[in-house]
Amino acid sequence: MATARKSKRQKTHNYPEDRRSWGSVRPSGRTAFQASYTGPDRDRHKGPHTFSSKAAAGAWLLQEKALIEAGTWTPPTVRAIEKALAEQREARVTLEGYGRDWVATHPLHDSTRRLYLYVLERHVFPALGHLPLTHIDPIHVREWYANAKQAGTAARPLEQAYSTLRSLMSTAVKERLISSNPCTLTRVIKPASKKAGAILTAAELDAAGDAMCTVDDDDALRAAGRNKLARAAARGINHPEWRALILLSGWCALRTEELQALQRRHLDLRNGVVHVEQAAYYLRPDHNEGTEGEWRIGPVKGEGERTVTIPPHILPALRQHIDNYCKADPEAWVFLPQRELAAHLKSKLRHKSTDKPGAATPPLKLLSSSTVHGAWKRALAMVGAPDIPFHHLRHTGASLASRAGATTAEVMARLGHSTPRTAMIYQHSTVKRQETIAGGLSELPRD
């Protein structure tokens, strides 16, 4: 009997309990260790599981002690229950559910909000929307992107969808709903080009405006017969109402949305200025709310309202436009959409107004940039000018102002920019100007 007791004591001595200054670690079987401590509630608390080494058990004790010292300690069993409940809640939060809340509450412009919801509903939610937010990883995103690309989704919509998803996930990271952003693809979002884009010369700008007034050559059309190339060459652009649009955009460097929202009262041709007070934007249809697309008028970007001096040589063209293509009302739009313009011109011939007293106010309709696109491309080709997007006329206007002697601050005021860096983006140095500068350097005195 005594021998048996001695053998038991020897066995205990081979695996002694490690009693520390705080907490204790004792063996649990032959290769595991169990940690425990007395908490602030005076109860004994054990580790959530056994540890593979004494060091690992000790590290857990240190973590628990740090929580007590920080005043954030709760019993480990309570924390385990809270963690399980949180995981259940996270599993119920899908990407689509979180994404819709994000679009609705994130600080966005109305048109941007509808665009984000549109690209998410069309390109992201069908493939990833049902997944729990916490389960989406880089592999899911990579497979979604590859499948969408293989299905023939155009580059620009796919870039918009990925950019929106990445922004959404960045917010989820900040809100500590996920640990990291799963949108890790590279070369998806094209960076803004650092190269100076093509611009028009003063002569090309005026010529492009004049090209809008060209009409069909009936004799050449008859001679061309069925020859498509000859018939295309014989056709004019036949849109004199857009000449002023080109000149204002290029010479005054107005944004497209500022031109769309321009009203007759904004043009002070007697003093040669245009008052930029508002901008137009288009809201996409929202099928969830059952709303149709609509135009709205809002504030101007950047420095907001400003007054731009009009170059004197384009004032006659603007006066002609106001007389021929604008209604007499000071609130009338300077550039009317095609149907409204046709009705206005028809009413002028009949000397009868199209406005009906007491009639309900129709939905706001403005000239869309896509309407002008084809005619603008033809005008550039007709005068042999570089093929640039219409909104790049703003670049031309900034560059021409700079060449006319405007300082960076003056260009900022003219374009409505708040920082010199933004204004410098729109100032381009032409090849001819560089050649002139280089020639002038060679002619400097050598004394």
Buried (B, 14 or more C-beta within 10 A) or exposed (E): EEEEEEEEEEEEEEEEEBEEEEBBBBBBEEEBBBBBBEBEEEEEBEBEEBBEEBEBBBEBBEEBBEBEEEEEBEEBEEEEEEEEEEEEEBEEBBBBBBBBEBBEEEEBEEBBBBBBBBBBBEBBBEBBBEBBBBBBEEEBBBEBBEEBEEEEBEEEBBBBBBBBBBBBBEBBEEEEBBEEBBBEBEEBEEEEEEEBBBBBBBEBBBBBBBBBBBEEBEEEBEEBEEEEEBBEEBBBBEBBBBBBBBBBBBBBBBBBBBBBBBBBEBBEEEEBBBBBBBBBBBBBEBEEEEEEEBBBBBEBBBBEEBBBEBBEEBBEBBBEBBEEBBBEEEEBBBBBBEEBBEEBEEBBEEEEEEEEEEEEEEEEBBBBBEBBEEBBBBBBEBBEBEEBBBEBBBBBBBBBBBBEEBEBEBBBBBBBBEEEEEBBBBBBEBEEBEEEEEEEEEEEEEE
